[in-house]
Amino acid sequence: MYITTSTYGGIDWHDSRTIYEQLKSGGSYNIGEEMVPEAIADDIAKDFPYVENIREKILQALSEKSCFQFAIKEKETDSEGNITYKDCETSEYDGHTYLESEAAFDGSKRTFRRDYAYGQVSYITTYHVEDIPDDQLGYIVTEDFLAPAKGVPLVQRLYHDIFDDPDAAQSYAENLKLHEFQYPTSIVTFLLCNKGIVTQQKWYQQQKEAMQLMEEKGQTYLDDSFHIFAKFHIENLKKLQSERMQHNER
C-alpha cells in the first residue's frame, strides 16, 4: 500500500494552498496493509510529543472510526536551547471555553485538522491510501505552484514523463530548477502514482501536450513562453509556432 498526504489550508479561500507528500514508513514507500494505521499514527505523533499516548489514541480513532481532539501547545526554546511547550490561550464565551489552537483527527475519514487563532487559520491533512500493482507503479516529479490565483490552491506542472526508476526520479527531483517568481511560491513534489490511471487523466494529457510542444519548438519550461497554467502555456507555444511560420514565409 502507498500513502499520499494532501494538506489544504490557509487564512481563507483566497490564499489557501494544497501540498502533497509521499509518506514513508521504516524507510520505505511500500507500506504493508496492516501497517497503514501505524504509519498514519507515527506521522501525526512526531509533531506532538507533549500529547500523552497520542499514538495509541490515533490508532484507536482509526480502529473505531471515531474522533480524537487535543489542544496544540506553542513550542518555545529557552536560553540554554531546551525545548518546552506552552499551553495555548483560551477564551470564555457564553459559558463555553474555546482554545486558541486545537487539533482533531477523524478516524473514519482519515483526516487531521489543525485550527489556529480560534479557527481563523486552518489546515486539513487527508491520508490517501492506494494499492498500486507493481507493473503500474510510477514516480512523478512536479513543480507545484502554491495558491497562484485566488481560489486556486495548487497548480502542478510536469516537465518530465513519469519515471519507472525511483533513483532516477529522486535525482531529477533534487536537481529540478524552480521558477523564481516573487509570487507564487513553488516547490518540488515527488509522488508515487498508478501510471495506468494518471496517463488517462486530462491533466496529464495537457502536460504531455505542453512538453511535446516545448520539444518541437526548442523551448524549455524556463523560457519566456512559459505560463503557470498549462492551457496558456500551450497557447503561447502555438503562437510562437505561428509567428515563426509567418517569419519564414516573408
C-alpha positions as CSV (number, residue, x, y, z in Angstrom):
1,M,0.0,0.0,0.0
2,Y,1.1,3.6,-0.6
3,I,0.1,6.7,1.4
4,T,-0.1,10.2,0.0
5,T,-1.0,13.1,2.2
6,S,-2.7,16.3,0.9
7,T,-2.7,19.3,3.2
8,Y,-5.1,22.1,2.4
9,G,-5.4,25.4,4.3
10,G,-4.5,29.0,4.9
11,I,-6.2,32.1,6.3
12,D,-9.1,31.9,3.9
13,W,-10.0,30.5,0.5
14,H,-8.2,33.4,-1.2
15,D,-4.7,32.2,-0.1
16,S,-5.4,28.6,0.8
17,R,-3.0,26.1,-0.7
18,T,-2.6,22.4,-1.1
19,I,0.7,20.5,-0.5
20,Y,1.2,16.8,-1.4
21,E,3.7,14.5,0.3
22,Q,4.5,10.8,-0.1
23,L,4.6,9.0,3.2
24,K,7.4,6.7,4.2
25,S,7.4,4.0,6.9
26,G,10.5,2.2,8.0
27,G,12.4,4.0,5.2
28,S,10.0,2.5,2.5
29,Y,7.2,4.0,0.5
30,N,5.7,0.5,0.2
31,I,3.7,0.0,3.4
32,G,2.1,-3.3,4.4
33,E,-1.7,-3.0,4.7
34,E,-1.6,-4.0,8.3
35,M,0.9,-1.2,8.9
36,V,-1.1,1.6,7.4
37,P,-2.7,2.7,10.7
38,E,0.7,2.6,12.4
39,A,2.2,4.8,9.6
40,I,-0.6,7.4,10.0
41,A,-0.3,7.4,13.8
42,D,3.5,7.9,13.6
43,D,3.2,10.7,11.1
44,I,0.9,12.7,13.4
45,A,2.5,11.8,16.7
46,K,6.0,13.0,15.7
47,D,4.9,16.6,15.8
48,F,3.0,16.5,19.1
49,P,5.4,14.8,21.6
50,Y,3.6,16.5,24.5
51,V,0.3,14.8,24.0
52,E,0.1,11.7,26.3
53,N,-0.5,8.4,24.4
54,I,-1.2,10.3,21.2
55,R,-0.1,7.4,19.0
56,E,-2.4,4.9,20.8
57,K,-5.3,7.4,20.6
58,I,-4.9,7.9,16.9
59,L,-4.8,4.1,16.4
60,Q,-8.0,3.8,18.5
61,A,-9.7,6.5,16.4
62,L,-8.8,4.6,13.2
63,S,-10.0,1.3,14.6
64,E,-13.3,2.7,16.0
65,K,-13.7,5.3,13.2
66,S,-14.1,7.9,15.9
67,C,-12.6,11.4,16.6
68,F,-9.8,12.4,18.8
69,Q,-9.2,16.1,19.8
70,F,-6.4,17.9,21.7
71,A,-5.0,21.3,22.4
72,I,-2.0,22.5,20.4
73,K,0.8,23.9,22.5
74,E,3.3,26.6,21.5
75,K,6.8,25.4,21.0
76,E,9.4,27.5,22.9
77,T,13.2,27.4,23.3
78,D,14.9,28.7,26.5
79,S,18.2,30.4,26.8
80,E,20.0,27.1,27.1
81,G,18.5,25.7,24.0
82,N,16.0,23.4,25.7
83,I,12.6,23.0,24.1
84,T,9.4,23.5,26.1
85,Y,5.8,23.6,25.2
86,K,3.5,26.4,26.4
87,D,-0.3,26.0,26.8
88,C,-2.3,27.8,24.2
89,E,-4.6,30.7,25.3
90,T,-8.3,30.1,26.0
91,S,-11.4,32.3,25.7
92,E,-14.6,32.1,27.6
93,Y,-17.9,32.9,25.8
94,D,-21.5,32.1,26.7
95,G,-20.4,29.5,29.2
96,H,-18.0,27.7,26.8
97,T,-14.3,27.6,26.8
98,Y,-12.6,27.9,23.4
99,L,-9.0,27.0,22.6
100,E,-6.8,29.3,20.6
101,S,-5.1,26.3,18.9
102,E,-6.5,22.8,18.7
103,A,-6.4,19.7,16.5
104,A,-8.8,16.9,15.7
105,F,-8.3,13.5,14.0
106,D,-11.2,11.9,12.3
107,G,-10.6,8.1,12.1
108,S,-13.5,7.5,9.7
109,K,-12.2,10.0,7.1
110,R,-8.5,9.7,7.8
111,T,-8.3,13.5,8.2
112,F,-6.3,15.6,10.6
113,R,-7.4,19.2,11.2
114,R,-5.4,21.9,12.9
115,D,-7.0,25.2,13.8
116,Y,-5.1,28.3,14.9
117,A,-6.1,31.8,16.1
118,Y,-9.5,30.5,17.2
119,G,-10.2,28.9,13.9
120,Q,-9.2,31.8,11.7
121,V,-6.4,29.7,10.2
122,S,-7.0,26.0,9.4
123,Y,-5.1,23.2,7.8
124,I,-6.6,19.8,6.9
125,T,-4.4,16.8,6.1
126,T,-6.0,13.9,4.4
127,Y,-4.3,10.5,4.2
128,H,-5.0,8.8,0.8
129,V,-4.2,5.1,0.8
130,E,-3.8,3.3,-2.6
131,D,-2.8,-0.1,-3.7
132,I,-0.7,0.1,-6.8
133,P,0.2,-3.0,-8.8
134,D,3.9,-3.4,-9.3
135,D,3.6,-3.2,-13.1
136,Q,1.7,0.1,-12.8
137,L,4.0,1.8,-10.3
138,G,5.5,5.1,-11.4
139,Y,7.3,8.0,-9.9
140,I,6.2,11.5,-10.8
141,V,8.0,14.8,-10.1
142,T,6.2,18.1,-10.5
143,E,6.8,21.8,-9.8
144,D,3.9,22.8,-7.6
145,F,2.7,26.4,-7.6
146,L,1.0,27.2,-4.3
147,A,-2.1,29.4,-4.5
148,P,-1.2,31.0,-7.8
149,A,-4.5,32.8,-8.0
150,K,-7.5,33.5,-5.8
151,G,-9.4,30.3,-5.2
152,V,-6.8,28.2,-6.9
153,P,-5.0,26.2,-4.1
154,L,-2.5,24.5,-6.4
155,V,-1.2,24.2,-10.0
156,Q,1.0,21.2,-10.7
157,R,3.3,21.3,-13.8
158,L,5.1,18.3,-15.2
159,Y,8.3,18.7,-17.3
160,H,9.4,15.1,-17.5
161,D,7.3,12.0,-18.1
162,I,6.6,9.5,-15.3
163,F,9.7,7.6,-14.2
164,D,10.0,3.9,-13.8
165,D,13.2,4.1,-11.8
166,P,12.8,5.6,-8.3
167,D,16.5,6.6,-8.1
168,A,16.3,8.5,-11.4
169,A,13.2,10.3,-10.3
170,Q,14.7,11.2,-7.0
171,S,17.8,12.6,-8.7
172,Y,15.7,14.6,-11.1
173,A,13.7,16.0,-8.2
174,E,16.8,17.0,-6.3
175,N,18.1,18.9,-9.3
176,L,15.0,20.4,-10.7
177,K,15.4,24.1,-11.1
178,L,12.3,26.1,-9.9
179,H,10.9,29.3,-11.3
180,E,12.0,32.2,-9.2
181,F,8.8,34.2,-9.3
182,Q,8.1,36.7,-6.5
183,Y,4.6,35.2,-6.4
184,P,3.5,32.5,-6.3
185,T,5.9,30.2,-4.3
186,S,6.7,26.9,-5.9
187,I,8.1,23.6,-4.6
188,V,9.3,20.3,-6.0
189,T,6.9,17.4,-5.3
190,F,7.9,13.7,-5.6
191,L,5.0,11.2,-5.6
192,L,4.3,7.6,-6.5
193,C,1.4,7.0,-8.9
194,N,-0.6,4.4,-10.8
195,K,0.6,5.0,-14.4
196,G,-2.5,3.4,-15.9
197,I,-4.8,5.8,-14.1
198,V,-2.7,9.0,-14.3
199,T,-2.0,8.8,-18.0
200,Q,-5.7,8.7,-18.7
201,Q,-6.3,12.0,-16.8
202,K,-6.9,15.2,-18.7
203,W,-4.3,16.9,-16.5
204,Y,-1.6,14.5,-17.6
205,Q,-2.6,14.7,-21.3
206,Q,-2.4,18.5,-21.1
207,Q,1.1,18.4,-19.6
208,K,2.2,15.9,-22.3
209,E,1.0,18.3,-25.0
210,A,2.9,21.2,-23.4
211,M,6.1,19.0,-23.2
212,Q,5.8,17.9,-26.8
213,L,5.3,21.5,-28.0
214,M,8.3,22.6,-26.0
215,E,10.4,19.9,-27.6
216,E,9.2,20.8,-31.1
217,K,9.9,24.5,-30.6
218,G,13.2,24.2,-28.8
219,Q,11.7,25.7,-25.7
220,T,12.2,24.8,-22.0
221,Y,9.9,25.4,-19.1
222,L,12.2,28.3,-18.0
223,D,11.8,30.2,-21.2
224,D,9.6,33.3,-21.7
225,S,6.9,31.2,-23.4
226,F,6.1,29.6,-20.0
227,H,2.9,30.2,-18.2
228,I,2.0,28.7,-14.8
229,F,-1.3,27.4,-16.3
230,A,-0.7,24.7,-18.9
231,K,-3.6,25.9,-21.1
232,F,-2.0,29.4,-21.6
233,H,1.5,27.8,-21.8
234,I,0.2,25.7,-24.7
235,E,-1.3,28.8,-26.4
236,N,2.0,30.7,-26.0
237,L,3.9,27.8,-27.6
238,K,1.4,27.6,-30.5
239,K,1.6,31.3,-31.0
240,L,5.3,31.1,-31.1
241,Q,4.9,28.4,-33.8
242,S,2.7,30.7,-35.9
243,E,5.0,33.7,-35.5
244,R,7.9,31.6,-36.7
245,M,6.0,30.2,-39.7
246,Q,4.9,33.8,-40.7
247,H,8.5,35.0,-40.4
248,N,9.8,32.1,-42.6
249,E,7.1,32.9,-45.2
250,R,8.3,36.5,-45.6
